[in-house]
Amino acid sequence: PKARPETPPPPPKPKAKPEPKPEPEPEPEPEPAPAPKAAKPEPEKQKGSWEKAREEMRKKEEERKIREAEQKRREEAAKRLAELRAKDAKERQEREKERQRKEQEAREKKERLEAEERAKELAIKLEKERKERERLEEEAKVIREREAQRQKEERELAEKKKREAEEREARRKKFAAEREALRKKEAEEAKRREEEKKQKELEKQREQERLEKEKAEKERIEREKAEKEKAEQEQAERERAARETADRERMSYAYSGVGEKISMWPNGRPPAAPKSTTSSTSRPPPSAASSQRKPGPAPSATKSNVSGVSTENSYRPYDKPKQPKHRGSMSSLGSESSWAASQTTGRTTPPPSTRAGPYSTKDPDKIVISGVYLFMTQFSKTPASQLISGVGTVTDGLILRVTTEGLFIDDDVRDVPQREWDVKTWTLKQVEVWCPPHCLNSPAASSPVPGTKPNPLLYKMASSRARDRGATQPLVGEEADVYLTEMLRACKTCCRLGLCNRKFRDTNIPSSTGQTGEWKSKGLHLLRATNREGKRYLFVIDESESWKISTGLQRLRKSPLAQQLAVSGMMASDARGTLEMLGWA
């Protein structure tokens, strides 16, 4: 029930004062007796006595009336007083009843107000308890939901880890099976090649013995013939020299040197070298086995490296790519330059490129990469996702741009930015690079270029850190700048010219995965960026594009968000193991 509004109790009425008792009316004063008249004569004397008696009777009657009136007045006064007293008692009783009634009403009102107040307080308390109970129930519900969500996430994470472990195990088994099959195939191929080699060596030995016999016989015949011709020639030369001597003695005289032509050979013309028709070191004619050998494939005009990028049009400081011959174009055929994205329909792929050879660019801001891999943690051995140049929807124009804002991947042929691979600068924690001439302590990486005067400070710091250059110690500040400067100089003097494979041909590095074979792809460069969450982005780059890495990292370090960005090198075993695991070695 709705509480009534409290109304202040009415002020208590002042108690009615008892009415004063009515004063008794004063008794009427007796009328003064009339003065006696003068005595009359006797006749009048009898009359006077009667009158006197009557007067006395009248007086007595008057007194009686007065007494009765007084008595009546007194009785009326007493009656009136009794009535007044009764009325006063009645009024007093009524006032007492009214007071008691008002007190009862005030008490009831107070009790009612107190009851309403208690009910209101109880309602407020119950409402507060209800709200508190609802709050506790809501908190318990939130805690239960959070716990259920946490358990669900843990289950999903456990399932994901289990699934990743199963996929990793399946990939490992598949990779091991493929590697075992490849090893068996290579062993069989090596065995077959060894047998063929032994057979060829046996045939070659037999052919060599036959050729040596023929050669010895032929040399003997030629030697005898040459000796005979030499003896005849010497005899002819002696005879000719004797004739010339006789002629000179016959024609000479005193002062013969004056005014006459002097002979070029005053002592006679020297004998000419004998002309041999055959040479003792002449090559033997090709044997039947060698003539039956199939010729090898002609070298391709377009050379490609291990990353699939052409070196014919790769950037060099002295050559230019060959310009294709101009061909007449048809207006009805679309070209890559005439293609434009539609503004009203979805994105479509451009027409096939008409360029000759793989994609290449001289823009120093665009690093042509062979592939990029994403590892979810620093300890992951297999990538979670990848982009390979020329595989699937990705063209061979996969490029990396390193700016002050971060690392960005684009498909330059299709002009499609790979936004999901963007790495912002403020999220980067460390970058690691693998440059063979710089990380393997090659002289070309630590020594200045001939003809140039090196910076004493840079050269001193480079020489002091030459023995642990391959270590993975993070560098910041000026040391990182010096490290990138040295790497840029090494790349320009070696990697940019494609000399890595030739320079490190005899260098073999053990692999972290246990491989003991020869490391063939020594020209590949690696760039590994680690963000603050532990994710790693690995970029595989050809040696002809490696000089752009140092320039890009120097540009990246100029950003105010990358002042504490650490730069370090990669261990050679780590680089080889990573390349072998990804299938590039």
PLY file of the C-alpha trace (Angstrom):
ply
format ascii 1.0
element vertex 585
property float x
property float y
property float z
element edge 584
property int vertex1
property int vertex2
end_header
0.00 0.00 0.00
1.13 3.50 -0.79
2.20 5.41 2.28
0.18 8.44 3.10
1.96 11.75 3.12
2.83 12.78 6.59
0.95 15.79 7.85
2.11 17.68 10.90
-0.25 17.16 13.87
-2.47 20.15 14.66
-1.27 22.36 17.48
-2.93 21.45 20.79
-5.80 23.70 21.68
-5.40 25.69 24.86
-7.31 24.20 27.74
-10.55 25.99 28.36
-10.46 27.85 31.60
-13.31 26.99 33.99
-16.01 29.58 33.87
-16.13 31.71 36.98
-18.88 30.91 39.38
-21.73 33.38 39.13
-21.72 35.74 41.99
-24.91 35.64 44.03
-27.14 38.53 43.32
-27.29 41.05 46.11
-30.40 40.87 48.15
-32.72 43.76 47.54
-32.51 46.25 50.25
-35.75 46.59 52.20
-37.65 49.59 51.37
-37.37 52.18 53.99
-40.32 52.32 56.19
-42.38 55.30 55.52
-42.00 58.04 57.98
-44.80 58.07 60.45
-47.24 60.74 59.85
-48.03 63.20 62.37
-50.55 62.05 64.79
-54.04 63.09 64.05
-56.67 63.57 66.21
-58.44 60.70 67.85
-60.74 59.80 65.08
-57.88 59.50 63.23
-56.15 57.53 65.96
-58.32 54.44 65.42
-57.73 54.79 61.74
-54.10 54.97 62.30
-53.85 51.83 64.28
-55.63 49.94 61.59
-53.45 51.46 59.07
-50.53 50.67 61.19
-51.59 47.04 61.41
-52.23 46.89 57.75
-48.90 48.55 57.19
-47.22 46.06 59.35
-49.02 43.29 57.50
-47.95 44.84 54.31
-44.45 45.15 55.56
-44.44 41.58 56.70
-45.88 40.56 53.38
-43.26 42.54 51.62
-40.57 41.09 53.81
-42.01 37.66 53.15
-42.05 38.38 49.42
-38.57 39.75 49.70
-37.48 36.66 51.57
-39.20 34.44 49.06
-37.69 36.40 46.19
-34.34 36.21 47.91
-34.88 32.53 48.52
-35.98 32.06 44.96
-33.05 34.08 43.74
-30.71 32.07 45.87
-32.25 28.87 44.69
-32.03 30.05 41.10
-28.45 31.13 41.69
-27.69 27.78 43.27
-29.50 26.04 40.47
-27.69 28.15 37.93
-24.43 27.50 39.74
-25.18 23.78 39.77
-26.03 23.93 36.10
-22.87 25.88 35.42
-20.87 23.40 37.43
-22.54 20.50 35.66
-21.98 22.21 32.33
-18.38 22.95 33.29
-17.90 19.35 34.38
-19.50 18.15 31.20
-17.37 20.48 29.08
-14.32 19.44 31.05
-15.24 15.82 30.50
-15.81 16.52 26.80
-12.53 18.36 26.62
-10.83 15.46 28.34
-12.47 13.07 25.92
-11.45 15.33 23.01
-7.92 15.50 24.39
-7.81 11.74 24.82
-9.31 11.31 21.36
-6.71 13.68 19.87
-3.95 11.99 21.81
-5.26 8.65 20.61
-5.41 9.95 17.05
-1.93 11.47 17.39
-0.65 8.24 18.91
-2.35 6.21 16.18
-1.05 8.61 13.55
2.44 8.42 15.03
2.21 4.65 15.20
0.88 4.62 11.65
3.68 6.91 10.48
6.20 4.80 12.35
4.69 1.69 10.82
4.77 3.31 7.40
8.35 4.42 8.02
9.28 0.94 9.15
7.47 -0.52 6.14
9.25 1.98 3.89
12.62 1.18 5.46
11.81 -2.50 5.19
10.85 -2.04 1.53
14.07 -0.08 0.90
16.05 -2.75 2.73
14.32 -5.50 0.79
14.88 -3.60 -2.48
18.53 -3.09 -1.55
18.86 -6.77 -0.66
17.14 -7.69 -3.92
19.48 -5.45 -5.90
22.49 -6.81 -4.01
21.26 -10.34 -4.63
20.74 -9.53 -8.32
24.22 -7.95 -8.47
25.77 -11.00 -6.83
23.83 -13.26 -9.17
24.94 -11.16 -12.15
28.56 -11.26 -10.96
28.29 -15.00 -10.42
26.78 -15.33 -13.88
29.58 -13.22 -15.39
32.16 -15.28 -13.51
30.54 -18.49 -14.70
30.38 -17.19 -18.28
34.00 -16.00 -18.06
35.06 -19.34 -16.64
33.09 -21.12 -19.35
34.66 -18.85 -21.98
38.11 -19.46 -20.49
37.53 -23.20 -20.47
36.22 -22.97 -24.04
39.27 -20.96 -25.12
41.54 -23.42 -23.32
39.80 -26.30 -25.06
40.01 -24.52 -28.41
43.66 -23.66 -27.77
44.38 -27.24 -26.73
42.54 -28.52 -29.80
44.39 -26.00 -31.96
47.72 -27.02 -30.46
46.82 -30.65 -30.89
45.72 -30.02 -34.46
48.88 -28.02 -35.16
50.96 -30.77 -33.57
49.19 -33.37 -35.70
49.61 -31.23 -38.81
53.23 -30.60 -37.86
53.77 -34.31 -37.29
52.02 -35.09 -40.58
54.16 -32.51 -42.37
57.25 -33.87 -40.63
56.38 -37.42 -41.63
55.56 -36.28 -45.13
58.77 -34.29 -45.32
60.71 -37.24 -43.86
59.07 -39.61 -46.34
59.79 -37.25 -49.21
63.34 -36.76 -47.97
63.79 -40.52 -47.58
62.35 -41.09 -51.05
64.57 -38.35 -52.40
67.55 -39.84 -50.58
66.81 -43.28 -52.00
66.31 -41.79 -55.42
69.55 -39.84 -55.11
71.34 -42.99 -53.86
69.99 -45.01 -56.79
70.87 -42.19 -59.15
74.34 -41.93 -57.63
74.77 -45.70 -57.90
73.61 -45.64 -61.50
75.89 -42.70 -62.24
78.75 -44.51 -60.53
78.18 -47.60 -62.63
77.91 -45.50 -65.77
81.02 -43.64 -64.71
82.92 -46.90 -64.17
81.72 -48.20 -67.54
82.68 -44.97 -69.22
86.04 -44.94 -67.47
86.65 -48.51 -68.61
85.69 -47.64 -72.17
87.70 -44.47 -71.92
90.71 -46.40 -70.63
90.46 -48.86 -73.48
90.05 -46.06 -75.97
92.92 -44.23 -74.33
95.18 -47.25 -74.67
94.24 -47.62 -78.32
94.75 -43.92 -78.91
98.08 -44.00 -77.11
99.23 -46.85 -79.33
98.05 -45.03 -82.45
99.57 -41.83 -81.17
102.91 -43.49 -80.40
103.00 -45.07 -83.87
102.00 -41.83 -85.50
104.51 -39.85 -83.46
107.27 -42.31 -84.43
106.43 -41.94 -88.12
106.14 -38.17 -87.80
109.37 -37.98 -85.81
111.27 -39.97 -88.44
109.77 -37.86 -91.17
110.56 -34.66 -89.27
114.14 -35.76 -88.64
114.58 -36.56 -92.30
113.10 -33.21 -93.37
115.19 -31.43 -90.78
118.39 -33.04 -92.03
117.52 -32.14 -95.62
116.66 -28.59 -94.60
119.87 -28.21 -92.61
121.84 -29.45 -95.62
120.05 -26.95 -97.86
120.64 -24.15 -95.37
124.33 -24.97 -95.12
124.67 -24.93 -98.88
122.78 -21.62 -99.16
124.90 -20.08 -96.37
128.08 -21.16 -98.13
126.91 -19.56 -101.38
125.98 -16.31 -99.62
129.36 -16.19 -97.87
131.17 -16.64 -101.14
129.11 -13.92 -102.81
129.69 -11.49 -99.92
133.43 -12.04 -99.94
133.54 -11.50 -103.69
131.52 -8.25 -103.58
133.09 -6.62 -100.46
135.89 -3.91 -100.66
137.42 -1.22 -98.50
135.18 1.54 -97.18
132.25 -0.45 -98.37
130.08 1.03 -95.61
130.23 4.55 -97.04
127.54 5.65 -99.48
126.15 2.13 -99.99
123.14 0.28 -98.56
124.08 -1.83 -95.55
122.64 -5.33 -95.46
120.15 -6.20 -92.69
122.06 -9.42 -91.98
125.77 -8.57 -92.33
126.76 -12.04 -91.12
124.24 -13.82 -93.31
120.50 -14.44 -93.10
119.64 -16.62 -90.10
118.08 -19.99 -90.91
114.28 -20.02 -90.84
112.43 -22.23 -88.36
111.41 -25.50 -89.93
107.74 -25.68 -90.79
106.30 -28.80 -89.23
103.15 -30.05 -90.82
102.11 -31.82 -87.61
102.34 -30.94 -83.93
103.58 -33.25 -81.24
100.89 -31.90 -78.89
98.10 -32.19 -81.37
94.81 -33.45 -79.95
93.81 -37.00 -80.86
90.80 -37.47 -83.05
87.54 -38.00 -81.21
86.84 -41.58 -80.36
83.77 -43.52 -81.26
82.54 -43.42 -77.67
82.92 -39.68 -77.46
81.32 -39.18 -80.84
78.32 -41.20 -79.72
77.92 -39.08 -76.57
74.81 -36.92 -76.67
75.49 -33.21 -76.68
74.39 -31.31 -73.55
71.59 -28.79 -73.69
72.51 -25.44 -75.09
72.84 -22.76 -72.45
69.69 -20.70 -72.21
69.84 -17.12 -73.18
68.03 -16.26 -69.99
69.85 -17.39 -66.88
67.92 -17.83 -63.68
69.10 -18.19 -60.12
67.78 -20.45 -57.42
64.96 -18.08 -56.53
63.55 -18.13 -60.05
64.46 -14.50 -60.76
66.20 -13.83 -64.05
69.70 -12.41 -63.99
69.60 -11.31 -67.61
67.72 -8.14 -66.73
68.84 -7.93 -63.09
70.17 -4.58 -62.03
73.86 -4.04 -62.69
75.74 -0.76 -62.41
77.14 -1.07 -65.93
74.72 -2.98 -68.17
71.27 -2.31 -69.49
68.50 -4.78 -70.29
68.08 -5.60 -73.93
65.28 -3.67 -75.52
62.77 -5.96 -77.24
62.18 -5.35 -80.91
59.23 -3.14 -81.65
56.24 -5.05 -82.80
53.17 -3.61 -84.40
50.33 -3.37 -81.90
46.68 -3.95 -82.62
44.11 -1.61 -81.12
41.68 -4.47 -80.62
44.05 -6.35 -78.28
44.30 -5.31 -74.64
47.69 -4.82 -73.03
48.85 -4.62 -69.47
49.29 -0.87 -69.67
45.82 -0.35 -71.09
44.11 -2.36 -68.37
42.34 -0.37 -65.65
40.35 -1.44 -62.64
36.57 -1.20 -62.97
34.81 1.31 -60.75
31.46 -0.49 -60.79
32.39 -4.16 -60.67
34.65 -6.28 -58.52
38.41 -6.45 -59.00
39.50 -8.54 -61.94
42.93 -9.75 -62.94
44.77 -7.85 -65.68
45.55 -9.50 -69.00
48.72 -11.62 -69.10
51.95 -9.67 -69.08
53.73 -9.26 -72.40
57.16 -8.60 -70.90
60.07 -10.92 -71.71
61.59 -12.80 -68.79
60.89 -12.70 -65.05
59.91 -9.53 -63.24
62.68 -7.12 -62.27
62.89 -3.50 -61.18
65.62 -0.93 -60.59
63.56 0.97 -58.01
65.63 0.91 -54.77
62.42 1.11 -52.72
61.06 -2.15 -54.19
62.84 -5.31 -53.07
61.91 -8.28 -55.26
61.50 -11.23 -52.89
61.26 -14.94 -53.62
58.90 -15.65 -50.73
57.69 -14.59 -47.28
56.80 -16.88 -44.36
54.93 -16.20 -41.10
55.90 -18.04 -37.90
53.46 -17.60 -34.99
56.16 -17.89 -32.29
59.93 -17.65 -32.05
60.17 -21.41 -31.53
57.93 -22.49 -34.43
59.72 -24.70 -36.93
57.06 -24.63 -39.65
55.37 -21.52 -41.07
51.71 -20.80 -40.37
51.24 -19.08 -43.75
53.37 -18.16 -46.74
53.50 -16.31 -50.04
55.76 -17.77 -52.76
56.65 -15.78 -55.85
54.98 -17.25 -58.93
52.93 -19.83 -56.98
49.14 -19.80 -56.97
47.56 -16.40 -57.42
50.85 -14.66 -56.58
52.85 -13.50 -59.61
56.61 -13.22 -59.85
56.28 -9.50 -59.03
56.16 -10.06 -55.24
57.97 -7.07 -53.70
58.83 -5.80 -50.22
58.78 -2.10 -49.36
60.66 -0.99 -46.23
59.62 2.52 -45.15
59.55 4.53 -41.94
56.00 3.25 -41.41
56.93 -0.45 -41.54
57.23 -3.47 -43.86
54.69 -3.84 -46.67
54.18 -6.67 -49.21
52.70 -5.94 -52.66
52.11 -7.86 -55.86
53.56 -5.27 -58.22
52.46 -7.03 -61.41
48.79 -7.19 -60.42
49.06 -4.00 -58.32
47.44 -5.81 -55.38
48.62 -4.85 -51.86
48.87 -7.75 -49.42
47.37 -5.90 -46.44
47.29 -8.98 -44.21
51.11 -9.07 -44.32
51.63 -5.43 -43.21
54.03 -5.01 -40.27
53.93 -1.57 -38.61
57.09 0.02 -37.23
55.86 0.44 -33.66
55.20 -3.33 -33.41
58.75 -4.33 -34.43
61.17 -5.56 -31.79
64.15 -6.90 -33.74
65.31 -7.51 -37.31
67.88 -10.17 -38.27
69.71 -10.32 -41.58
71.75 -13.01 -43.31
74.30 -11.75 -45.82
76.99 -14.38 -46.66
79.94 -12.02 -47.30
79.06 -9.95 -44.24
78.18 -12.71 -41.76
80.92 -15.17 -42.83
83.77 -12.74 -42.04
84.86 -12.44 -45.67
87.64 -9.94 -46.40
85.42 -8.24 -48.92
82.95 -7.44 -46.18
85.44 -6.00 -43.69
88.04 -4.43 -45.99
87.42 -1.15 -47.77
87.01 -0.93 -51.50
90.37 -0.34 -53.27
90.87 3.24 -54.27
88.57 4.61 -51.55
89.53 6.10 -48.22
87.55 4.33 -45.46
86.10 6.12 -42.48
88.58 5.51 -39.60
85.82 5.17 -37.00
83.74 2.77 -39.09
86.79 0.72 -40.08
87.98 0.51 -36.47
84.57 -0.63 -35.23
84.30 -3.10 -38.11
87.69 -4.64 -37.38
86.98 -4.86 -33.63
83.76 -6.73 -34.30
85.03 -8.84 -37.22
85.46 -12.06 -35.27
81.90 -12.14 -33.85
80.06 -10.68 -36.81
78.15 -13.90 -37.35
76.86 -13.87 -33.75
73.28 -12.93 -32.96
74.05 -10.13 -30.51
71.41 -7.36 -30.95
72.80 -3.96 -31.87
71.13 -0.60 -31.29
71.99 3.02 -31.86
75.25 3.87 -33.62
76.43 0.24 -33.66
73.33 -0.78 -35.64
73.96 2.04 -38.14
77.59 0.94 -38.54
76.47 -2.66 -38.98
74.04 -1.71 -41.77
76.68 0.49 -43.43
79.16 -2.40 -43.49
76.51 -4.74 -44.85
75.62 -2.27 -47.61
79.29 -2.02 -48.61
79.63 -5.82 -48.63
76.49 -6.25 -50.73
77.57 -3.63 -53.25
81.03 -5.16 -53.70
79.98 -8.81 -53.80
76.28 -9.71 -53.70
75.12 -7.09 -56.18
77.53 -8.47 -58.76
76.38 -12.08 -58.25
79.73 -13.26 -56.84
78.51 -15.06 -53.69
78.40 -18.59 -55.11
81.84 -18.21 -56.72
83.43 -16.55 -53.67
82.09 -19.13 -51.19
82.29 -22.14 -53.50
84.68 -23.99 -51.17
82.95 -22.86 -47.95
80.78 -25.50 -46.31
78.73 -24.80 -43.20
77.11 -27.50 -41.02
73.34 -27.33 -40.90
71.31 -27.02 -37.71
68.99 -29.76 -39.05
71.80 -32.31 -39.33
72.25 -32.17 -43.12
75.81 -32.95 -44.16
75.59 -32.37 -47.90
76.89 -29.42 -49.81
75.13 -26.11 -49.36
74.37 -24.97 -52.88
72.27 -21.79 -52.49
74.84 -19.59 -50.79
73.71 -16.46 -52.60
70.27 -16.26 -50.98
69.75 -13.55 -48.34
67.34 -13.65 -45.40
65.52 -10.90 -43.52
63.71 -11.96 -40.34
61.54 -9.43 -38.47
60.18 -10.18 -34.98
57.34 -8.16 -33.48
56.53 -7.61 -29.81
54.05 -10.50 -29.77
56.72 -13.00 -30.82
55.56 -13.43 -34.43
58.30 -13.76 -37.03
58.21 -12.71 -40.68
60.93 -14.34 -42.83
61.75 -12.91 -46.26
63.84 -14.87 -48.80
65.69 -12.49 -51.14
68.02 -13.07 -54.08
71.57 -11.72 -53.87
71.00 -9.25 -56.72
68.32 -7.51 -54.61
70.19 -7.73 -51.28
71.74 -4.25 -51.43
68.24 -2.77 -51.10
67.82 -4.44 -47.68
70.44 -2.28 -45.97
69.05 0.88 -47.58
65.53 -0.02 -46.46
66.58 -0.85 -42.88
68.52 2.41 -42.66
65.36 4.20 -43.79
63.31 2.24 -41.24
65.63 3.18 -38.37
65.12 6.88 -39.14
61.55 6.56 -37.89
61.03 7.96 -34.34
59.14 4.76 -33.51
62.19 2.58 -34.33
64.90 4.20 -32.20
65.17 1.10 -29.98
64.82 -1.37 -32.88
67.56 -3.98 -32.51
69.54 -5.16 -35.55
71.55 -8.38 -35.57
72.95 -11.01 -37.87
71.96 -14.66 -38.20
74.11 -17.65 -37.46
75.24 -19.46 -40.59
73.90 -22.79 -39.32
70.54 -21.16 -38.51
70.33 -19.60 -41.98
71.18 -22.87 -43.72
68.78 -24.89 -41.54
65.97 -22.42 -42.21
66.55 -22.49 -45.97
66.73 -26.29 -45.97
63.54 -26.57 -43.94
61.71 -24.28 -46.38
63.09 -26.14 -49.40
65.43 -23.45 -50.75
68.74 -25.24 -50.09
0 1
1 2
2 3
3 4
4 5
5 6
6 7
7 8
8 9
9 10
10 11
11 12
12 13
13 14
14 15
15 16
16 17
17 18
18 19
19 20
20 21
21 22
22 23
23 24
24 25
25 26
26 27
27 28
28 29
29 30
30 31
31 32
32 33
33 34
34 35
35 36
36 37
37 38
38 39
39 40
40 41
41 42
42 43
43 44
44 45
45 46
46 47
47 48
48 49
49 50
50 51
51 52
52 53
53 54
54 55
55 56
56 57
57 58
58 59
59 60
60 61
61 62
62 63
63 64
64 65
65 66
66 67
67 68
68 69
69 70
70 71
71 72
72 73
73 74
74 75
75 76
76 77
77 78
78 79
79 80
80 81
81 82
82 83
83 84
84 85
85 86
86 87
87 88
88 89
89 90
90 91
91 92
92 93
93 94
94 95
95 96
96 97
97 98
98 99
99 100
100 101
101 102
102 103
103 104
104 105
105 106
106 107
107 108
108 109
109 110
110 111
111 112
112 113
113 114
114 115
115 116
116 117
117 118
118 119
119 120
120 121
121 122
122 123
123 124
124 125
125 126
126 127
127 128
128 129
129 130
130 131
131 132
132 133
133 134
134 135
135 136
136 137
137 138
138 139
139 140
140 141
141 142
142 143
143 144
144 145
145 146
146 147
147 148
148 149
149 150
150 151
151 152
152 153
153 154
154 155
155 156
156 157
157 158
158 159
159 160
160 161
161 162
162 163
163 164
164 165
165 166
166 167
167 168
168 169
169 170
170 171
171 172
172 173
173 174
174 175
175 176
176 177
177 178
178 179
179 180
180 181
181 182
182 183
183 184
184 185
185 186
186 187
187 188
188 189
189 190
190 191
191 192
192 193
193 194
194 195
195 196
196 197
197 198
198 199
199 200
200 201
201 202
202 203
203 204
204 205
205 206
206 207
207 208
208 209
209 210
210 211
211 212
212 213
213 214
214 215
215 216
216 217
217 218
218 219
219 220
220 221
221 222
222 223
223 224
224 225
225 226
226 227
227 228
228 229
229 230
230 231
231 232
232 233
233 234
234 235
235 236
236 237
237 238
238 239
239 240
240 241
241 242
242 243
243 244
244 245
245 246
246 247
247 248
248 249
249 250
250 251
251 252
252 253
253 254
254 255
255 256
256 257
257 258
258 259
259 260
260 261
261 262
262 263
263 264
264 265
265 266
266 267
267 268
268 269
269 270
270 271
271 272
272 273
273 274
274 275
275 276
276 277
277 278
278 279
279 280
280 281
281 282
282 283
283 284
284 285
285 286
286 287
287 288
288 289
289 290
290 291
291 292
292 293
293 294
294 295
295 296
296 297
297 298
298 299
299 300
300 301
301 302
302 303
303 304
304 305
305 306
306 307
307 308
308 309
309 310
310 311
311 312
312 313
313 314
314 315
315 316
316 317
317 318
318 319
319 320
320 321
321 322
322 323
323 324
324 325
325 326
326 327
327 328
328 329
329 330
330 331
331 332
332 333
333 334
334 335
335 336
336 337
337 338
338 339
339 340
340 341
341 342
342 343
343 344
344 345
345 346
346 347
347 348
348 349
349 350
350 351
351 352
352 353
353 354
354 355
355 356
356 357
357 358
358 359
359 360
360 361
361 362
362 363
363 364
364 365
365 366
366 367
367 368
368 369
369 370
370 371
371 372
372 373
373 374
374 375
375 376
376 377
377 378
378 379
379 380
380 381
381 382
382 383
383 384
384 385
385 386
386 387
387 388
388 389
389 390
390 391
391 392
392 393
393 394
394 395
395 396
396 397
397 398
398 399
399 400
400 401
401 402
402 403
403 404
404 405
405 406
406 407
407 408
408 409
409 410
410 411
411 412
412 413
413 414
414 415
415 416
416 417
417 418
418 419
419 420
420 421
421 422
422 423
423 424
424 425
425 426
426 427
427 428
428 429
429 430
430 431
431 432
432 433
433 434
434 435
435 436
436 437
437 438
438 439
439 440
440 441
441 442
442 443
443 444
444 445
445 446
446 447
447 448
448 449
449 450
450 451
451 452
452 453
453 454
454 455
455 456
456 457
457 458
458 459
459 460
460 461
461 462
462 463
463 464
464 465
465 466
466 467
467 468
468 469
469 470
470 471
471 472
472 473
473 474
474 475
475 476
476 477
477 478
478 479
479 480
480 481
481 482
482 483
483 484
484 485
485 486
486 487
487 488
488 489
489 490
490 491
491 492
492 493
493 494
494 495
495 496
496 497
497 498
498 499
499 500
500 501
501 502
502 503
503 504
504 505
505 506
506 507
507 508
508 509
509 510
510 511
511 512
512 513
513 514
514 515
515 516
516 517
517 518
518 519
519 520
520 521
521 522
522 523
523 524
524 525
525 526
526 527
527 528
528 529
529 530
530 531
531 532
532 533
533 534
534 535
535 536
536 537
537 538
538 539
539 540
540 541
541 542
542 543
543 544
544 545
545 546
546 547
547 548
548 549
549 550
550 551
551 552
552 553
553 554
554 555
555 556
556 557
557 558
558 559
559 560
560 561
561 562
562 563
563 564
564 565
565 566
566 567
567 568
568 569
569 570
570 571
571 572
572 573
573 574
574 575
575 576
576 577
577 578
578 579
579 580
580 581
581 582
582 583
583 584
